[in-house]
Amino acid sequence: MNVRKTLILSAVTVALGGVFASQAFAQGTAAQTSRDVHQQQRIENGLKSGQLTTKEASSLEKGESKIDRMEAHADKTGDTAAQKARIAQAQNKESAKIDQLKHNDRVANPTTKSSERMQADVQRNVNQEKRIAQGQAAGTLNNRQVGSLEKGQAHVDAAEAKAAGNGHVSAGEQAGIAHKENQQSQRIHQEKTNG
């Protein structure tokens, strides 16, 4: 009887440990997604104020793409403490880069067509990241789905970085980005509603 009670107690302890570990994992992933939203908003605000040029935003989107890929990999494989630390370090580096570029001596005209196109693309990133975070918070997206969607965000960010790499986003380039964003939007909707 004592052996049986011990086995039952051990099983309950292991089960509760799994619940707490999954909650901690979900909180870590949610914090990363929330930070993605915040950093994209900072890039957009820099473009709108003229503190960031289109080319500088391109460089930042390249960094955001790298972070999204790191998050996607961590969500797919099971976020470890080492992965969380690497992601946090990459986000800290990106945050410092945003701050540095916003406060250098370069000033941009936020009313050029190219800057307005980039602003619209980055605003769409903000919206998509918010939708992912909302799905995660509501429980309609699990960590694997979030990872898959972050991989999609990485593709969108990379397309924006490539388009703006020369400091100019053409109407054709923006149309290509919009196509990728529309596909990503549909994926977010499907993942959130697939039950």
Backbone as numpy.savetxt, mean C-alpha at the origin, in Angstrom:
# Nx Ny Nz CAx CAy CAz Cx Cy Cz
-7.17 -39.47 34.08 -7.99 -38.28 34.08 -7.12 -37.01 34.08
-6.06 -36.97 34.89 -5.18 -35.80 34.92 -4.47 -35.60 33.58
-4.11 -36.70 32.94 -3.46 -36.61 31.63 -4.45 -36.03 30.62
-5.67 -36.46 30.72 -6.70 -35.97 29.80 -6.94 -34.47 30.00
-7.05 -34.03 31.25 -7.23 -32.59 31.55 -6.04 -31.78 31.04
-4.85 -32.34 31.21 -3.65 -31.66 30.75 -3.67 -31.51 29.23
-4.07 -32.58 28.54 -4.15 -32.52 27.08 -5.18 -31.51 26.62
-6.34 -31.48 27.26 -7.39 -30.52 26.90 -6.90 -29.10 27.16
-6.29 -28.88 28.33 -5.78 -27.56 28.67 -4.71 -27.12 27.67
-3.84 -28.05 27.27 -2.80 -27.73 26.29 -3.41 -27.35 24.94
-4.44 -28.09 24.53 -5.11 -27.80 23.26 -5.77 -26.42 23.29
-6.41 -26.10 24.40 -7.05 -24.78 24.55 -5.99 -23.68 24.51
-4.88 -23.89 25.18 -3.80 -22.91 25.21 -3.24 -22.67 23.80
-3.02 -23.75 23.06 -2.52 -23.63 21.69 -3.53 -22.89 20.82
-4.81 -23.21 20.96 -5.85 -22.55 20.16 -5.91 -21.06 20.47
-5.89 -20.71 21.75 -5.92 -19.30 22.12 -4.67 -18.57 21.63
-3.54 -19.23 21.71 -2.30 -18.64 21.19 -2.42 -18.34 19.71
-3.03 -19.25 18.96 -3.24 -19.03 17.53 -4.15 -17.86 17.26
-5.21 -17.73 18.08 -6.13 -16.60 17.91 -5.42 -15.29 18.17
-4.65 -15.22 19.26 -3.94 -13.99 19.58 -2.87 -13.67 18.54
-2.19 -14.69 18.04 -1.17 -14.47 17.01 -1.80 -13.95 15.73
-2.96 -14.51 15.34 -3.61 -14.04 14.11 -4.12 -12.62 14.28
-4.58 -12.27 15.49 -5.02 -10.89 15.73 -3.84 -9.93 15.64
-2.71 -10.32 16.23 -1.52 -9.46 16.17 -1.05 -9.31 14.73
-1.10 -10.41 13.97 -0.72 -10.35 12.56 -1.63 -9.40 11.79
-2.94 -9.52 12.02 -3.90 -8.67 11.32 -3.68 -7.20 11.69
-3.37 -6.94 12.96 -3.12 -5.56 13.38 -1.87 -5.01 12.70
-0.82 -5.85 12.58 0.40 -5.41 11.91 0.14 -5.09 10.45
-0.61 -5.95 9.78 -0.93 -5.74 8.37 -1.80 -4.51 8.20
-2.77 -4.32 9.10 -3.64 -3.15 9.03 -2.84 -1.86 9.22
-1.88 -1.89 10.12 -1.05 -0.70 10.34 -0.23 -0.38 9.09
0.25 -1.43 8.41 1.02 -1.21 7.18 0.12 -0.59 6.11
-1.09 -1.10 5.97 -2.01 -0.57 4.96 -2.37 0.87 5.28
-2.59 1.17 6.56 -2.90 2.54 6.97 -1.73 3.47 6.64
-0.54 2.99 6.83 0.64 3.80 6.52 0.75 4.03 5.01
0.38 3.02 4.21 0.37 3.18 2.75 -0.54 4.34 2.35
-1.72 4.39 2.95 -2.68 5.46 2.66 -2.05 6.80 3.00
-1.48 6.90 4.18 -0.90 8.17 4.65 0.23 8.63 3.73
1.10 7.73 3.32 2.23 8.12 2.48 1.76 8.55 1.09
0.75 7.86 0.55 0.21 8.27 -0.75 -0.44 9.67 -0.63
-1.11 9.94 0.49 -1.71 11.26 0.70 -0.63 12.34 0.77
0.49 12.03 1.39 1.59 13.00 1.47 2.16 13.30 0.08
2.25 12.28 -0.76 2.73 12.49 -2.12 1.74 13.37 -2.89
0.47 13.03 -2.78 -0.56 13.83 -3.46 -0.53 15.28 -2.99
-0.44 15.49 -1.68 -0.41 16.85 -1.14 0.82 17.62 -1.64
1.94 16.92 -1.76 3.16 17.55 -2.29 3.00 17.97 -3.74
2.32 17.14 -4.52 2.05 17.50 -5.92 1.11 18.70 -5.99
0.05 18.67 -5.19 -0.95 19.76 -5.22 -0.36 21.09 -4.78
0.58 21.06 -3.84 1.15 22.30 -3.33 2.32 22.80 -4.18
2.82 21.96 -5.08 3.98 22.32 -5.88 5.29 21.98 -5.19
5.22 21.37 -4.01 6.44 20.98 -3.30 7.11 19.78 -3.97
6.35 18.99 -4.73 6.90 17.84 -5.45 6.70 18.04 -6.95
7.75 17.77 -7.69 7.63 17.77 -9.15 7.08 16.40 -9.57
6.65 16.31 -10.80 6.15 15.04 -11.33 7.26 14.00 -11.30
8.48 14.40 -11.63 9.61 13.47 -11.62 9.91 12.99 -10.19
9.83 13.88 -9.22 10.04 13.48 -7.83 8.96 12.50 -7.38
7.72 12.77 -7.78 6.63 11.86 -7.45 6.86 10.50 -8.09
7.44 10.49 -9.28 7.77 9.23 -9.95 8.72 8.40 -9.09
9.73 9.05 -8.57 10.70 8.36 -7.72 10.04 7.81 -6.46
9.13 8.59 -5.90 8.41 8.14 -4.70 7.48 6.98 -5.00
6.83 7.01 -6.15 5.93 5.91 -6.52 6.72 4.62 -6.74
7.95 4.76 -7.22 8.81 3.58 -7.36 9.07 2.97 -5.99
9.32 3.81 -5.01 9.52 3.33 -3.64 8.26 2.71 -3.06
7.12 3.32 -3.35 5.84 2.77 -2.86 5.58 1.41 -3.48
5.95 1.24 -4.74 5.79 -0.04 -5.42 6.60 -1.13 -4.71
7.82 -0.79 -4.34 8.69 -1.74 -3.64 8.06 -2.15 -2.30
7.54 -1.18 -1.57 6.91 -1.48 -0.28 5.68 -2.35 -0.47
4.86 -2.05 -1.46 3.67 -2.87 -1.74 4.06 -4.31 -2.06
5.14 -4.49 -2.83 5.60 -5.85 -3.14 6.07 -6.57 -1.87
6.75 -5.86 -1.00 7.20 -6.45 0.26 6.00 -6.88 1.11
4.99 -6.03 1.16 3.78 -6.35 1.93 3.05 -7.53 1.33
2.97 -7.57 0.01 2.30 -8.68 -0.67 2.99 -10.00 -0.35
4.31 -9.99 -0.38 5.07 -11.20 -0.08 4.84 -11.62 1.38
4.88 -10.66 2.29 4.69 -10.97 3.71 3.30 -11.53 3.96
2.29 -10.94 3.34 0.92 -11.41 3.53 0.74 -12.82 2.96
1.43 -13.10 1.87 1.31 -14.41 1.22 1.99 -15.50 2.05
3.15 -15.19 2.62 3.94 -16.20 3.32 3.66 -16.24 4.82
2.95 -15.27 5.34 2.73 -15.19 6.79 3.74 -14.23 7.37
3.26 -13.09 7.73 4.09 -11.98 8.20 4.93 -12.40 9.41
6.24 -12.36 9.28 7.12 -12.65 10.42 7.61 -11.34 11.02
8.17 -11.43 12.20 8.70 -10.23 12.85 9.80 -9.60 12.00
10.62 -10.43 11.38 11.70 -9.91 10.53 11.13 -9.18 9.32
10.06 -9.74 8.71 9.45 -9.08 7.56 8.81 -7.76 7.98
8.13 -7.76 9.12 7.52 -6.52 9.61 8.59 -5.45 9.82
9.72 -5.86 10.38 10.81 -4.91 10.62 11.36 -4.35 9.31
11.53 -5.22 8.29 12.02 -4.76 6.98 11.02 -3.80 6.33
9.73 -4.12 6.44 8.70 -3.25 5.86 8.69 -1.90 6.58
8.74 -1.94 7.91 8.76 -0.69 8.68 9.98 0.15 8.32
11.13 -0.50 8.15 12.34 0.22 7.77 12.19 0.85 6.38
11.61 0.09 5.44 11.39 0.63 4.09 10.41 1.79 4.13
9.36 1.68 4.94 8.39 2.77 5.05 9.02 4.00 5.70
9.87 3.79 6.70 10.56 4.92 7.32 11.47 5.62 6.32
12.17 4.83 5.52 13.07 5.39 4.50 12.26 6.19 3.48
11.13 5.62 3.05 10.27 6.31 2.08 9.69 7.59 2.67
9.31 7.54 3.94 8.76 8.73 4.61 9.81 9.85 4.64
11.04 9.48 4.98 12.12 10.48 5.01 12.38 11.05 3.61
12.27 10.19 2.60 12.48 10.65 1.22 11.37 11.62 0.80
10.13 11.31 1.19 9.01 12.23 0.89 9.30 13.59 1.51
9.69 13.57 2.77 9.97 14.82 3.48 11.13 15.58 2.83
12.18 14.87 2.48 13.36 15.51 1.87 13.00 16.14 0.53
12.25 15.41 -0.31 11.89 15.94 -1.62 10.90 17.10 -1.53
10.02 17.05 -0.54 9.06 18.14 -0.38 9.73 19.43 0.10
10.89 19.29 0.73 11.54 20.47 1.31 12.87 20.81 0.65
13.07 20.35 -0.59 14.26 20.77 -1.32 13.94 22.10 -2.02
14.85 22.59 -2.83 14.63 23.91 -3.45 13.84 23.85 -4.75
13.38 22.68 -5.15 12.61 22.57 -6.39 11.14 22.92 -6.14
10.60 23.69 -7.05 9.19 24.05 -6.97 8.55 23.70 -8.30
7.37 23.13 -8.22 6.66 22.71 -9.44 5.40 23.54 -9.61
4.89 23.56 -10.82 3.61 24.21 -11.09 2.54 23.12 -11.02
1.73 23.13 -9.97 0.73 22.06 -9.81 -0.44 22.15 -10.79
-0.51 23.22 -11.58 -1.64 23.38 -12.50 -1.32 22.93 -13.92
-0.11 22.38 -14.15 0.19 21.85 -15.49 -0.63 20.57 -15.69
-0.92 20.28 -16.94 -1.70 19.07 -17.25 -0.99 17.82 -16.72
0.33 17.78 -16.88 1.10 16.62 -16.44 0.98 16.43 -14.92
1.14 17.52 -14.17 1.03 17.43 -12.71 -0.39 17.04 -12.30
-1.38 17.61 -12.98 -2.77 17.26 -12.66 -3.06 15.79 -12.94
-2.46 15.26 -14.00 -2.64 13.83 -14.30 -2.02 12.98 -13.19
-0.82 13.36 -12.77 -0.15 12.61 -11.71 -0.93 12.73 -10.40
-1.44 13.92 -10.11 -2.25 14.11 -8.90 -3.46 13.18 -8.91
-4.12 13.09 -10.06 -5.31 12.23 -10.17 -4.93 10.76 -9.97
-3.79 10.36 -10.54 -3.36 8.97 -10.38 -3.04 8.65 -8.92
-2.34 9.56 -8.25 -1.97 9.33 -6.85 -3.23 9.35 -5.97
-4.18 10.24 -6.28 -5.44 10.27 -5.52 -6.16 8.93 -5.66
-6.11 8.35 -6.82 -6.75 7.04 -7.02 -6.04 5.99 -6.17
-4.70 6.09 -6.04 -3.97 5.18 -5.15 -4.48 5.31 -3.72
-4.66 6.54 -3.28 -5.17 6.78 -1.92 -6.52 6.07 -1.76
-7.41 6.27 -2.71 -8.74 5.66 -2.63 -8.67 4.14 -2.62
-7.82 3.56 -3.47 -7.73 2.10 -3.54 -7.14 1.54 -2.24
-6.10 2.20 -1.71 -5.51 1.74 -0.45 -6.53 1.85 0.69
-7.34 2.91 0.68 -8.38 3.05 1.70 -9.40 1.92 1.60
-9.78 1.57 0.38 -10.75 0.48 0.19 -10.19 -0.85 0.69
-8.90 -1.06 0.46 -8.27 -2.29 0.97 -8.28 -2.27 2.50
-7.90 -1.14 3.09 -7.88 -1.03 4.55 -9.28 -1.21 5.14
-10.29 -0.64 4.49 -11.67 -0.78 4.97 -12.13 -2.24 4.90
-11.80 -2.92 3.82 -12.16 -4.33 3.70 -11.47 -5.18 4.75
-10.24 -4.83 5.04 -9.49 -5.55 6.06 -10.10 -5.31 7.44
-10.43 -4.05 7.74 -11.01 -3.72 9.04 -12.39 -4.35 9.22
-13.16 -4.43 8.13 -14.51 -4.99 8.21 -14.50 -6.53 8.18
-13.35 -7.11 7.89 -13.27 -8.56 7.84 -13.72 -9.16 6.51
-13.93 -8.31 5.50 -14.32 -8.83 4.19 -13.10 -9.19 3.35
-11.91 -8.83 3.82 -10.66 -9.21 3.17 -9.76 -9.90 4.20
-9.27 -11.08 3.85 -8.31 -11.73 4.74 -6.90 -11.30 4.33
-5.91 -11.72 5.10 -4.54 -11.28 4.84 -4.02 -11.72 3.49
-4.40 -12.90 3.04 -3.96 -13.39 1.74 -4.54 -12.51 0.63
-5.81 -12.14 0.76 -6.43 -11.26 -0.22 -5.78 -9.89 -0.21
-5.49 -9.37 0.99 -4.81 -8.08 1.09 -3.46 -8.14 0.39
-2.73 -9.24 0.59 -1.44 -9.41 -0.08 -1.58 -9.39 -1.59
-2.58 -10.08 -2.09 -2.82 -10.12 -3.53 -3.15 -8.72 -4.06
-3.96 -7.99 -3.31 -4.33 -6.64 -3.73 -3.15 -5.68 -3.63
-2.29 -5.85 -2.63 -1.10 -5.01 -2.53 -0.15 -5.27 -3.70
-0.12 -6.51 -4.16 0.68 -6.81 -5.35 0.13 -6.04 -6.55
-1.19 -5.96 -6.67 -1.81 -5.17 -7.73 -1.48 -3.69 -7.59
-1.49 -3.19 -6.35 -1.12 -1.79 -6.12 0.33 -1.54 -6.53
1.19 -2.53 -6.30 2.59 -2.39 -6.69 2.71 -2.21 -8.20
1.89 -2.94 -8.96 1.91 -2.80 -10.43 1.44 -1.40 -10.86
0.40 -0.90 -10.20 -0.10 0.44 -10.52 0.97 1.49 -10.20
1.57 1.39 -9.00 2.61 2.34 -8.60 3.79 2.31 -9.58
4.17 1.11 -10.00 5.29 0.98 -10.94 4.95 1.63 -12.29
3.71 1.47 -12.74 3.29 2.10 -14.00 3.33 3.62 -13.88
2.91 4.14 -12.73 2.96 5.60 -12.52 4.41 6.08 -12.50
5.27 5.34 -11.83 6.68 5.72 -11.75 7.31 5.74 -13.14
6.99 4.74 -13.93 7.54 4.66 -15.29 7.03 5.81 -16.16
5.72 6.07 -16.08 5.13 7.13 -16.91 5.71 8.50 -16.57
5.93 8.75 -15.30 6.40 10.08 -14.87 7.91 10.17 -14.76
8.60 9.11 -15.12 10.06 9.08 -14.97 10.79 10.19 -15.69
10.22 10.66 -16.80 10.85 11.76 -17.54 10.33 13.14 -17.10
9.50 13.14 -16.05 8.98 14.40 -15.53 7.69 14.85 -16.20
7.14 14.01 -17.06 5.92 14.39 -17.78 5.02 13.16 -17.94
3.74 13.32 -17.64 2.76 12.24 -17.85 1.84 12.68 -18.97
1.89 11.95 -20.10 1.05 12.30 -21.24 -0.36 11.76 -21.04
-1.27 12.21 -21.86 -2.65 11.72 -21.79 -2.70 10.23 -22.10
-1.88 9.77 -23.04 -1.83 8.35 -23.37 -1.30 7.51 -22.23
-0.27 8.03 -21.56 0.28 7.31 -20.41 -0.75 7.24 -19.28
-1.46 8.34 -19.08 -2.47 8.34 -18.03 -3.59 7.35 -18.37
-3.95 7.23 -19.64 -4.98 6.28 -20.03 -4.55 4.85 -19.71
-3.28 4.56 -19.94 -2.75 3.23 -19.60 -2.79 2.96 -18.11
-2.45 3.98 -17.33 -2.50 3.85 -15.87 -3.94 3.68 -15.42
-4.84 4.46 -16.00 -6.27 4.37 -15.64 -6.80 2.96 -15.90
-6.34 2.35 -17.00 -6.75 0.97 -17.31 -6.32 0.02 -16.19
-5.06 0.15 -15.74 -4.56 -0.70 -14.65 -5.34 -0.41 -13.36
-5.62 0.86 -13.11 -6.37 1.23 -11.90 -7.78 0.67 -11.94
-8.41 0.69 -13.11 -9.76 0.13 -13.23 -9.76 -1.37 -12.97
-8.75 -2.06 -13.49 -8.64 -3.50 -13.22 -8.45 -3.77 -11.74
-7.61 -2.96 -11.11 -7.36 -3.11 -9.67 -8.63 -2.82 -8.88
-9.38 -1.80 -9.27 -10.63 -1.47 -8.60 -11.62 -2.63 -8.67
-11.71 -3.25 -9.84 -12.59 -4.41 -9.98 -12.14 -5.57 -9.11
-10.82 -5.78 -9.03 -10.30 -6.85 -8.18 -10.63 -6.60 -6.71
-10.49 -5.35 -6.27 -10.81 -5.01 -4.88 -12.28 -5.32 -4.62
-13.14 -4.89 -5.52 -14.59 -5.14 -5.37 -14.88 -6.64 -5.31
-14.30 -7.40 -6.23 -14.53 -8.84 -6.27 -14.04 -9.53 -5.01
-12.85 -9.18 -4.54 -12.31 -9.81 -3.34 -13.14 -9.47 -2.11
-13.64 -8.22 -2.05 -14.42 -7.82 -0.87 -15.80 -8.46 -0.85
-16.32 -8.83 -2.02 -17.69 -9.33 -2.08 -17.79 -10.82 -2.41
-16.66 -11.51 -2.48 -16.72 -12.91 -2.88 -17.17 -13.86 -1.76
-17.34 -13.31 -0.55 -17.88 -14.10 0.54 -16.85 -15.02 1.12
